[in-house]
């Protein structure tokens, strides 16, 4: 493999690994807590997605 492919693969793995790592750090909260935080950030979106 040429150098450019190797650098691209390493970068992609770092991005994916970093994303999963930070999601894991935030993933210790319960779904209810996560939902409360989401409703604070996106109340309009949650209202639109509510049934009825």
PDBQT receptor file of N, H, CA, C and O in Angstrom, charges set to zero:
ATOM      1  N   UNK A   1       0.855  -1.198   0.000  1.00  0.00    +0.000 N 
ATOM      2  CA  UNK A   1       0.000   0.000   0.000  1.00  0.00    +0.000 C 
ATOM      3  C   UNK A   1       0.889   1.246   0.000  1.00  0.00    +0.000 C 
ATOM      4  O   UNK A   1       1.973   1.269   0.583  1.00  0.00    +0.000 OA
ATOM      5  N   UNK A   2       0.394   2.254  -0.663  1.00  0.00    +0.000 N 
ATOM      6  H   UNK A   2      -0.487   2.235  -1.137  1.00  0.00    +0.000 HD
ATOM      7  CA  UNK A   2       1.175   3.493  -0.664  1.00  0.00    +0.000 C 
ATOM      8  C   UNK A   2       0.909   4.295   0.609  1.00  0.00    +0.000 C 
ATOM      9  O   UNK A   2      -0.023   4.011   1.361  1.00  0.00    +0.000 OA
ATOM     10  N   UNK A   3       1.743   5.294   0.827  1.00  0.00    +0.000 N 
ATOM     11  H   UNK A   3       2.501   5.525   0.216  1.00  0.00    +0.000 HD
ATOM     12  CA  UNK A   3       1.704   6.062   2.073  1.00  0.00    +0.000 C 
ATOM     13  C   UNK A   3       0.374   6.776   2.254  1.00  0.00    +0.000 C 
ATOM     14  O   UNK A   3      -0.142   6.868   3.367  1.00  0.00    +0.000 OA
ATOM     15  N   UNK A   4      -0.176   7.278   1.158  1.00  0.00    +0.000 N 
ATOM     16  H   UNK A   4       0.244   7.203   0.254  1.00  0.00    +0.000 HD
ATOM     17  CA  UNK A   4      -1.423   8.047   1.266  1.00  0.00    +0.000 C 
ATOM     18  C   UNK A   4      -2.566   7.167   1.781  1.00  0.00    +0.000 C 
ATOM     19  O   UNK A   4      -3.363   7.609   2.608  1.00  0.00    +0.000 OA
ATOM     20  N   UNK A   5      -2.646   5.927   1.297  1.00  0.00    +0.000 N 
ATOM     21  H   UNK A   5      -1.998   5.568   0.625  1.00  0.00    +0.000 HD
ATOM     22  CA  UNK A   5      -3.695   5.021   1.771  1.00  0.00    +0.000 C 
ATOM     23  C   UNK A   5      -3.536   4.735   3.257  1.00  0.00    +0.000 C 
ATOM     24  O   UNK A   5      -4.516   4.709   4.001  1.00  0.00    +0.000 OA
ATOM     25  N   UNK A   6      -2.309   4.523   3.681  1.00  0.00    +0.000 N 
ATOM     26  H   UNK A   6      -1.512   4.544   3.076  1.00  0.00    +0.000 HD
ATOM     27  CA  UNK A   6      -2.056   4.216   5.091  1.00  0.00    +0.000 C 
ATOM     28  C   UNK A   6      -2.464   5.393   5.971  1.00  0.00    +0.000 C 
ATOM     29  O   UNK A   6      -3.108   5.205   7.003  1.00  0.00    +0.000 OA
ATOM     30  N   UNK A   7      -2.091   6.603   5.567  1.00  0.00    +0.000 N 
ATOM     31  H   UNK A   7      -1.567   6.756   4.729  1.00  0.00    +0.000 HD
ATOM     32  CA  UNK A   7      -2.444   7.797   6.350  1.00  0.00    +0.000 C 
ATOM     33  C   UNK A   7      -3.962   7.956   6.416  1.00  0.00    +0.000 C 
ATOM     34  O   UNK A   7      -4.511   8.286   7.467  1.00  0.00    +0.000 OA
ATOM     35  N   UNK A   8      -4.640   7.718   5.283  1.00  0.00    +0.000 N 
ATOM     36  H   UNK A   8      -4.194   7.449   4.429  1.00  0.00    +0.000 HD
ATOM     37  CA  UNK A   8      -6.100   7.832   5.260  1.00  0.00    +0.000 C 
ATOM     38  C   UNK A   8      -6.735   6.823   6.212  1.00  0.00    +0.000 C 
ATOM     39  O   UNK A   8      -7.628   7.173   6.984  1.00  0.00    +0.000 OA
ATOM     40  N   UNK A   9      -6.279   5.575   6.159  1.00  0.00    +0.000 N 
ATOM     41  H   UNK A   9      -5.554   5.291   5.532  1.00  0.00    +0.000 HD
ATOM     42  CA  UNK A   9      -6.839   4.545   7.038  1.00  0.00    +0.000 C 
ATOM     43  C   UNK A   9      -6.614   4.881   8.509  1.00  0.00    +0.000 C 
ATOM     44  O   UNK A   9      -7.521   4.734   9.328  1.00  0.00    +0.000 OA
ATOM     45  N   UNK A  10      -5.412   5.330   8.842  1.00  0.00    +0.000 N 
ATOM     46  H   UNK A  10      -4.675   5.450   8.176  1.00  0.00    +0.000 HD
ATOM     47  CA  UNK A  10      -5.106   5.683  10.232  1.00  0.00    +0.000 C 
ATOM     48  C   UNK A  10      -6.007   6.819  10.698  1.00  0.00    +0.000 C 
ATOM     49  O   UNK A  10      -6.529   6.786  11.812  1.00  0.00    +0.000 OA
ATOM     50  N   UNK A  11      -6.189   7.826   9.844  1.00  0.00    +0.000 N 
ATOM     51  H   UNK A  11      -5.765   7.853   8.939  1.00  0.00    +0.000 HD
ATOM     52  CA  UNK A  11      -7.044   8.962  10.196  1.00  0.00    +0.000 C 
ATOM     53  C   UNK A  11      -8.476   8.501  10.440  1.00  0.00    +0.000 C 
ATOM     54  O   UNK A  11      -9.101   8.902  11.422  1.00  0.00    +0.000 OA
ATOM     55  N   UNK A  12      -8.998   7.658   9.547  1.00  0.00    +0.000 N 
ATOM     56  H   UNK A  12      -8.491   7.333   8.749  1.00  0.00    +0.000 HD
ATOM     57  CA  UNK A  12     -10.371   7.163   9.694  1.00  0.00    +0.000 C 
ATOM     58  C   UNK A  12     -10.515   6.381  10.998  1.00  0.00    +0.000 C 
ATOM     59  O   UNK A  12     -11.489   6.559  11.730  1.00  0.00    +0.000 OA
ATOM     60  N   UNK A  13      -9.539   5.512  11.288  1.00  0.00    +0.000 N 
ATOM     61  H   UNK A  13      -8.748   5.367  10.693  1.00  0.00    +0.000 HD
ATOM     62  CA  UNK A  13      -9.619   4.735  12.528  1.00  0.00    +0.000 C 
ATOM     63  C   UNK A  13      -9.552   5.633  13.757  1.00  0.00    +0.000 C 
ATOM     64  O   UNK A  13     -10.236   5.380  14.748  1.00  0.00    +0.000 OA
ATOM     65  N   UNK A  14      -8.733   6.680  13.698  1.00  0.00    +0.000 N 
ATOM     66  H   UNK A  14      -8.177   6.885  12.892  1.00  0.00    +0.000 HD
ATOM     67  CA  UNK A  14      -8.643   7.601  14.834  1.00  0.00    +0.000 C 
ATOM     68  C   UNK A  14      -9.967   8.324  15.049  1.00  0.00    +0.000 C 
ATOM     69  O   UNK A  14     -10.414   8.486  16.184  1.00  0.00    +0.000 OA
ATOM     70  N   UNK A  15     -10.592   8.759  13.956  1.00  0.00    +0.000 N 
ATOM     71  H   UNK A  15     -10.229   8.628  13.033  1.00  0.00    +0.000 HD
ATOM     72  CA  UNK A  15     -11.869   9.475  14.073  1.00  0.00    +0.000 C 
ATOM     73  C   UNK A  15     -12.934   8.543  14.647  1.00  0.00    +0.000 C 
ATOM     74  O   UNK A  15     -13.652   8.910  15.577  1.00  0.00    +0.000 OA
ATOM     75  N   UNK A  16     -13.031   7.330  14.086  1.00  0.00    +0.000 N 
ATOM     76  H   UNK A  16     -12.448   7.032  13.331  1.00  0.00    +0.000 HD
ATOM     77  CA  UNK A  16     -14.042   6.377  14.561  1.00  0.00    +0.000 C 
ATOM     78  C   UNK A  16     -13.766   5.997  16.017  1.00  0.00    +0.000 C 
ATOM     79  O   UNK A  16     -14.681   5.972  16.841  1.00  0.00    +0.000 OA
ATOM     80  N   UNK A  17     -12.515   5.704  16.325  1.00  0.00    +0.000 N 
ATOM     81  H   UNK A  17     -11.772   5.724  15.656  1.00  0.00    +0.000 HD
ATOM     82  CA  UNK A  17     -12.159   5.328  17.690  1.00  0.00    +0.000 C 
ATOM     83  C   UNK A  17     -12.437   6.443  18.681  1.00  0.00    +0.000 C 
ATOM     84  O   UNK A  17     -12.954   6.193  19.770  1.00  0.00    +0.000 OA
ATOM     85  N   UNK A  18     -12.098   7.675  18.313  1.00  0.00    +0.000 N 
ATOM     86  H   UNK A  18     -11.678   7.878  17.429  1.00  0.00    +0.000 HD
ATOM     87  CA  UNK A  18     -12.354   8.815  19.185  1.00  0.00    +0.000 C 
ATOM     88  C   UNK A  18     -13.836   9.023  19.421  1.00  0.00    +0.000 C 
ATOM     89  O   UNK A  18     -14.263   9.315  20.538  1.00  0.00    +0.000 OA
ATOM     90  N   UNK A  19     -14.623   8.871  18.355  1.00  0.00    +0.000 N 
ATOM     91  H   UNK A  19     -14.276   8.633  17.448  1.00  0.00    +0.000 HD
ATOM     92  CA  UNK A  19     -16.073   9.033  18.486  1.00  0.00    +0.000 C 
ATOM     93  C   UNK A  19     -16.646   7.982  19.426  1.00  0.00    +0.000 C 
ATOM     94  O   UNK A  19     -17.428   8.303  20.320  1.00  0.00    +0.000 OA
ATOM     95  N   UNK A  20     -16.259   6.733  19.224  1.00  0.00    +0.000 N 
ATOM     96  H   UNK A  20     -15.623   6.473  18.497  1.00  0.00    +0.000 HD
ATOM     97  CA  UNK A  20     -16.764   5.666  20.090  1.00  0.00    +0.000 C 
ATOM     98  C   UNK A  20     -16.304   5.865  21.528  1.00  0.00    +0.000 C 
ATOM     99  O   UNK A  20     -17.056   5.599  22.466  1.00  0.00    +0.000 OA
ATOM    100  N   UNK A  21     -15.071   6.332  21.704  1.00  0.00    +0.000 N 
ATOM    101  H   UNK A  21     -14.460   6.548  20.942  1.00  0.00    +0.000 HD
ATOM    102  CA  UNK A  21     -14.531   6.546  23.048  1.00  0.00    +0.000 C 
ATOM    103  C   UNK A  21     -15.339   7.606  23.786  1.00  0.00    +0.000 C 
ATOM    104  O   UNK A  21     -15.704   7.417  24.946  1.00  0.00    +0.000 OA
ATOM    105  N   UNK A  22     -15.619   8.728  23.112  1.00  0.00    +0.000 N 
ATOM    106  H   UNK A  22     -15.323   8.882  22.169  1.00  0.00    +0.000 HD
ATOM    107  CA  UNK A  22     -16.367   9.797  23.775  1.00  0.00    +0.000 C 
ATOM    108  C   UNK A  22     -17.821   9.400  23.981  1.00  0.00    +0.000 C 
ATOM    109  O   UNK A  22     -18.426   9.793  24.979  1.00  0.00    +0.000 OA
ATOM    110  N   UNK A  23     -18.398   8.627  23.058  1.00  0.00    +0.000 N 
ATOM    111  H   UNK A  23     -17.907   8.308  22.248  1.00  0.00    +0.000 HD
ATOM    112  CA  UNK A  23     -19.756   8.135  23.273  1.00  0.00    +0.000 C 
ATOM    113  C   UNK A  23     -19.787   7.208  24.477  1.00  0.00    +0.000 C 
ATOM    114  O   UNK A  23     -20.755   7.202  25.238  1.00  0.00    +0.000 OA
ATOM    115  N   UNK A  24     -18.730   6.427  24.650  1.00  0.00    +0.000 N 
ATOM    116  H   UNK A  24     -17.944   6.432  24.032  1.00  0.00    +0.000 HD
ATOM    117  CA  UNK A  24     -18.645   5.535  25.804  1.00  0.00    +0.000 C 
ATOM    118  C   UNK A  24     -18.578   6.312  27.106  1.00  0.00    +0.000 C 
ATOM    119  O   UNK A  24     -19.166   5.899  28.105  1.00  0.00    +0.000 OA
ATOM    120  N   UNK A  25     -17.862   7.445  27.106  1.00  0.00    +0.000 N 
ATOM    121  H   UNK A  25     -17.384   7.781  26.294  1.00  0.00    +0.000 HD
ATOM    122  CA  UNK A  25     -17.771   8.263  28.313  1.00  0.00    +0.000 C 
ATOM    123  C   UNK A  25     -19.128   8.846  28.670  1.00  0.00    +0.000 C 
ATOM    124  O   UNK A  25     -19.493   8.907  29.844  1.00  0.00    +0.000 OA
ATOM    125  N   UNK A  26     -19.873   9.275  27.661  1.00  0.00    +0.000 N 
ATOM    126  H   UNK A  26     -19.576   9.225  26.707  1.00  0.00    +0.000 HD
ATOM    127  CA  UNK A  26     -21.181   9.869  27.922  1.00  0.00    +0.000 C 
ATOM    128  C   UNK A  26     -22.253   8.798  28.088  1.00  0.00    +0.000 C 
ATOM    129  O   UNK A  26     -23.360   9.098  28.536  1.00  0.00    +0.000 OA
ATOM    130  N   UNK A  27     -21.941   7.559  27.736  1.00  0.00    +0.000 N 
ATOM    131  H   UNK A  27     -21.042   7.315  27.372  1.00  0.00    +0.000 HD
ATOM    132  CA  UNK A  27     -22.936   6.498  27.731  1.00  0.00    +0.000 C 
ATOM    133  C   UNK A  27     -23.246   5.931  29.102  1.00  0.00    +0.000 C 
ATOM    134  O   UNK A  27     -24.051   5.008  29.221  1.00  0.00    +0.000 OA
ATOM    135  N   UNK A  28     -22.612   6.476  30.152  1.00  0.00    +0.000 N 
ATOM    136  H   UNK A  28     -21.957   7.226  30.055  1.00  0.00    +0.000 HD
ATOM    137  CA  UNK A  28     -22.856   5.951  31.490  1.00  0.00    +0.000 C 
ATOM    138  C   UNK A  28     -24.182   6.451  32.057  1.00  0.00    +0.000 C 
ATOM    139  O   UNK A  28     -24.665   5.921  33.058  1.00  0.00    +0.000 OA
ATOM    140  N   UNK A  29     -24.770   7.460  31.432  1.00  0.00    +0.000 N 
ATOM    141  H   UNK A  29     -24.378   7.890  30.619  1.00  0.00    +0.000 HD
ATOM    142  CA  UNK A  29     -26.038   7.988  31.944  1.00  0.00    +0.000 C 
ATOM    143  C   UNK A  29     -27.192   7.083  31.515  1.00  0.00    +0.000 C 
ATOM    144  O   UNK A  29     -27.092   6.364  30.520  1.00  0.00    +0.000 OA
ATOM    145  N   UNK A  30     -28.282   7.125  32.271  1.00  0.00    +0.000 N 
ATOM    146  H   UNK A  30     -28.364   7.708  33.079  1.00  0.00    +0.000 HD
ATOM    147  CA  UNK A  30     -29.438   6.298  31.948  1.00  0.00    +0.000 C 
ATOM    148  C   UNK A  30     -30.173   6.891  30.749  1.00  0.00    +0.000 C 
ATOM    149  O   UNK A  30     -30.034   8.082  30.471  1.00  0.00    +0.000 OA
ATOM    150  N   UNK A  31     -30.952   6.078  30.037  1.00  0.00    +0.000 N 
ATOM    151  H   UNK A  31     -31.064   5.110  30.263  1.00  0.00    +0.000 HD
ATOM    152  CA  UNK A  31     -31.724   6.608  28.895  1.00  0.00    +0.000 C 
ATOM    153  C   UNK A  31     -32.632   7.771  29.284  1.00  0.00    +0.000 C 
ATOM    154  O   UNK A  31     -32.820   8.699  28.498  1.00  0.00    +0.000 OA
ATOM    155  N   UNK A  32     -33.201   7.726  30.496  1.00  0.00    +0.000 N 
ATOM    156  H   UNK A  32     -33.048   6.972  31.135  1.00  0.00    +0.000 HD
ATOM    157  CA  UNK A  32     -34.086   8.807  30.928  1.00  0.00    +0.000 C 
ATOM    158  C   UNK A  32     -33.322  10.122  31.036  1.00  0.00    +0.000 C 
ATOM    159  O   UNK A  32     -33.825  11.171  30.634  1.00  0.00    +0.000 OA
ATOM    160  N   UNK A  33     -32.106  10.064  31.580  1.00  0.00    +0.000 N 
ATOM    161  H   UNK A  33     -31.697   9.212  31.906  1.00  0.00    +0.000 HD
ATOM    162  CA  UNK A  33     -31.291  11.273  31.707  1.00  0.00    +0.000 C 
ATOM    163  C   UNK A  33     -30.928  11.792  30.329  1.00  0.00    +0.000 C 
ATOM    164  O   UNK A  33     -30.975  12.997  30.080  1.00  0.00    +0.000 OA
ATOM    165  N   UNK A  34     -30.565  10.881  29.431  1.00  0.00    +0.000 N 
ATOM    166  H   UNK A  34     -30.526   9.902  29.633  1.00  0.00    +0.000 HD
ATOM    167  CA  UNK A  34     -30.212  11.283  28.075  1.00  0.00    +0.000 C 
ATOM    168  C   UNK A  34     -31.410  11.930  27.387  1.00  0.00    +0.000 C 
ATOM    169  O   UNK A  34     -31.258  12.904  26.649  1.00  0.00    +0.000 OA
ATOM    170  N   UNK A  35     -32.596  11.388  27.629  1.00  0.00    +0.000 N 
ATOM    171  H   UNK A  35     -32.719  10.596  28.228  1.00  0.00    +0.000 HD
ATOM    172  CA  UNK A  35     -33.800  11.940  27.009  1.00  0.00    +0.000 C 
ATOM    173  C   UNK A  35     -34.097  13.334  27.562  1.00  0.00    +0.000 C 
ATOM    174  O   UNK A  35     -34.503  14.225  26.817  1.00  0.00    +0.000 OA
ATOM    175  N   UNK A  36     -33.895  13.519  28.857  1.00  0.00    +0.000 N 
ATOM    176  H   UNK A  36     -33.564  12.794  29.462  1.00  0.00    +0.000 HD
ATOM    177  CA  UNK A  36     -34.088  14.842  29.454  1.00  0.00    +0.000 C 
ATOM    178  C   UNK A  36     -33.141  15.860  28.836  1.00  0.00    +0.000 C 
ATOM    179  O   UNK A  36     -33.543  16.979  28.516  1.00  0.00    +0.000 OA
ATOM    180  N   UNK A  37     -31.874  15.463  28.669  1.00  0.00    +0.000 N 
ATOM    181  H   UNK A  37     -31.548  14.554  28.930  1.00  0.00    +0.000 HD
ATOM    182  CA  UNK A  37     -30.907  16.376  28.068  1.00  0.00    +0.000 C 
ATOM    183  C   UNK A  37     -31.302  16.700  26.633  1.00  0.00    +0.000 C 
ATOM    184  O   UNK A  37     -31.203  17.848  26.199  1.00  0.00    +0.000 OA
ATOM    185  N   UNK A  38     -31.751  15.675  25.892  1.00  0.00    +0.000 N 
ATOM    186  H   UNK A  38     -31.831  14.743  26.244  1.00  0.00    +0.000 HD
ATOM    187  CA  UNK A  38     -32.130  15.885  24.498  1.00  0.00    +0.000 C 
ATOM    188  C   UNK A  38     -33.341  16.805  24.413  1.00  0.00    +0.000 C 
ATOM    189  O   UNK A  38     -33.412  17.652  23.522  1.00  0.00    +0.000 OA
ATOM    190  N   UNK A  39     -34.296  16.649  25.332  1.00  0.00    +0.000 N 
ATOM    191  H   UNK A  39     -34.238  15.961  26.056  1.00  0.00    +0.000 HD
ATOM    192  CA  UNK A  39     -35.494  17.481  25.270  1.00  0.00    +0.000 C 
ATOM    193  C   UNK A  39     -35.164  18.933  25.611  1.00  0.00    +0.000 C 
ATOM    194  O   UNK A  39     -35.846  19.851  25.155  1.00  0.00    +0.000 OA
ATOM    195  N   UNK A  40     -34.114  19.143  26.414  1.00  0.00    +0.000 N 
ATOM    196  H   UNK A  40     -33.560  18.398  26.784  1.00  0.00    +0.000 HD
ATOM    197  CA  UNK A  40     -33.685  20.519  26.682  1.00  0.00    +0.000 C 
ATOM    198  C   UNK A  40     -33.069  21.135  25.435  1.00  0.00    +0.000 C 
ATOM    199  O   UNK A  40     -33.278  22.313  25.144  1.00  0.00    +0.000 OA
ATOM    200  N   UNK A  41     -32.305  20.326  24.699  1.00  0.00    +0.000 N 
ATOM    201  H   UNK A  41     -32.135  19.369  24.935  1.00  0.00    +0.000 HD
ATOM    202  CA  UNK A  41     -31.604  20.853  23.534  1.00  0.00    +0.000 C 
ATOM    203  C   UNK A  41     -32.511  20.976  22.317  1.00  0.00    +0.000 C 
ATOM    204  O   UNK A  41     -32.377  21.919  21.537  1.00  0.00    +0.000 OA
ATOM    205  N   UNK A  42     -33.436  20.029  22.147  1.00  0.00    +0.000 N 
ATOM    206  H   UNK A  42     -33.545  19.263  22.781  1.00  0.00    +0.000 HD
ATOM    207  CA  UNK A  42     -34.251  19.998  20.933  1.00  0.00    +0.000 C 
ATOM    208  C   UNK A  42     -35.734  19.851  21.263  1.00  0.00    +0.000 C 
ATOM    209  O   UNK A  42     -36.350  18.871  20.844  1.00  0.00    +0.000 OA
ATOM    210  N   UNK A  43     -36.326  20.788  21.997  1.00  0.00    +0.000 N 
ATOM    211  H   UNK A  43     -35.826  21.585  22.337  1.00  0.00    +0.000 HD
ATOM    212  CA  UNK A  43     -37.743  20.619  22.372  1.00  0.00    +0.000 C 
ATOM    213  C   UNK A  43     -38.671  20.617  21.169  1.00  0.00    +0.000 C 
ATOM    214  O   UNK A  43     -39.661  19.885  21.154  1.00  0.00    +0.000 OA
ATOM    215  N   UNK A  44     -38.364  21.433  20.150  1.00  0.00    +0.000 N 
ATOM    216  H   UNK A  44     -37.560  22.028  20.162  1.00  0.00    +0.000 HD
ATOM    217  CA  UNK A  44     -39.248  21.537  18.989  1.00  0.00    +0.000 C 
ATOM    218  C   UNK A  44     -39.242  20.228  18.211  1.00  0.00    +0.000 C 
ATOM    219  O   UNK A  44     -40.295  19.748  17.792  1.00  0.00    +0.000 OA
ATOM    220  N   UNK A  45     -38.060  19.647  18.017  1.00  0.00    +0.000 N 
ATOM    221  H   UNK A  45     -37.204  20.036  18.358  1.00  0.00    +0.000 HD
ATOM    222  CA  UNK A  45     -37.962  18.396  17.271  1.00  0.00    +0.000 C 
ATOM    223  C   UNK A  45     -38.725  17.286  17.984  1.00  0.00    +0.000 C 
ATOM    224  O   UNK A  45     -39.401  16.485  17.339  1.00  0.00    +0.000 OA
ATOM    225  N   UNK A  46     -38.621  17.235  19.319  1.00  0.00    +0.000 N 
ATOM    226  H   UNK A  46     -38.072  17.886  19.843  1.00  0.00    +0.000 HD
ATOM    227  CA  UNK A  46     -39.313  16.183  20.052  1.00  0.00    +0.000 C 
ATOM    228  C   UNK A  46     -40.822  16.395  19.990  1.00  0.00    +0.000 C 
ATOM    229  O   UNK A  46     -41.576  15.424  19.927  1.00  0.00    +0.000 OA
ATOM    230  N   UNK A  47     -41.270  17.641  20.007  1.00  0.00    +0.000 N 
ATOM    231  H   UNK A  47     -40.658  18.430  20.059  1.00  0.00    +0.000 HD
ATOM    232  CA  UNK A  47     -42.702  17.911  19.893  1.00  0.00    +0.000 C 
ATOM    233  C   UNK A  47     -43.225  17.469  18.538  1.00  0.00    +0.000 C 
ATOM    234  O   UNK A  47     -44.320  16.915  18.443  1.00  0.00    +0.000 OA
ATOM    235  N   UNK A  48     -42.436  17.714  17.475  1.00  0.00    +0.000 N 
ATOM    236  H   UNK A  48     -41.546  18.163  17.553  1.00  0.00    +0.000 HD
ATOM    237  CA  UNK A  48     -42.874  17.325  16.140  1.00  0.00    +0.000 C 
ATOM    238  C   UNK A  48     -42.930  15.806  16.004  1.00  0.00    +0.000 C 
ATOM    239  O   UNK A  48     -43.775  15.282  15.279  1.00  0.00    +0.000 OA
ATOM    240  N   UNK A  49     -42.042  15.098  16.694  1.00  0.00    +0.000 N 
ATOM    241  H   UNK A  49     -41.355  15.524  17.283  1.00  0.00    +0.000 HD
ATOM    242  CA  UNK A  49     -41.991  13.647  16.553  1.00  0.00    +0.000 C 
ATOM    243  C   UNK A  49     -42.989  12.942  17.477  1.00  0.00    +0.000 C 
ATOM    244  O   UNK A  49     -43.175  11.730  17.370  1.00  0.00    +0.000 OA
ATOM    245  N   UNK A  50     -43.627  13.680  18.373  1.00  0.00    +0.000 N 
ATOM    246  H   UNK A  50     -43.477  14.665  18.460  1.00  0.00    +0.000 HD
ATOM    247  CA  UNK A  50     -44.563  13.054  19.300  1.00  0.00    +0.000 C 
ATOM    248  C   UNK A  50     -45.817  12.596  18.557  1.00  0.00    +0.000 C 
ATOM    249  O   UNK A  50     -46.283  13.292  17.654  1.00  0.00    +0.000 OA
ATOM    250  N   UNK A  51     -46.368  11.441  18.919  1.00  0.00    +0.000 N 
ATOM    251  H   UNK A  51     -45.990  10.876  19.652  1.00  0.00    +0.000 HD
ATOM    252  CA  UNK A  51     -47.584  10.962  18.237  1.00  0.00    +0.000 C 
ATOM    253  C   UNK A  51     -48.779  11.865  18.536  1.00  0.00    +0.000 C 
ATOM    254  O   UNK A  51     -48.882  12.444  19.618  1.00  0.00    +0.000 OA
ATOM    255  N   UNK A  52     -49.670  11.972  17.569  1.00  0.00    +0.000 N 
ATOM    256  H   UNK A  52     -49.586  11.502  16.690  1.00  0.00    +0.000 HD
ATOM    257  CA  UNK A  52     -50.859  12.787  17.752  1.00  0.00    +0.000 C 
ATOM    258  C   UNK A  52     -50.630  14.194  17.327  1.00  0.00    +0.000 C 
ATOM    259  O   UNK A  52     -51.537  15.021  17.415  1.00  0.00    +0.000 OA
TER     260      UNK A  52
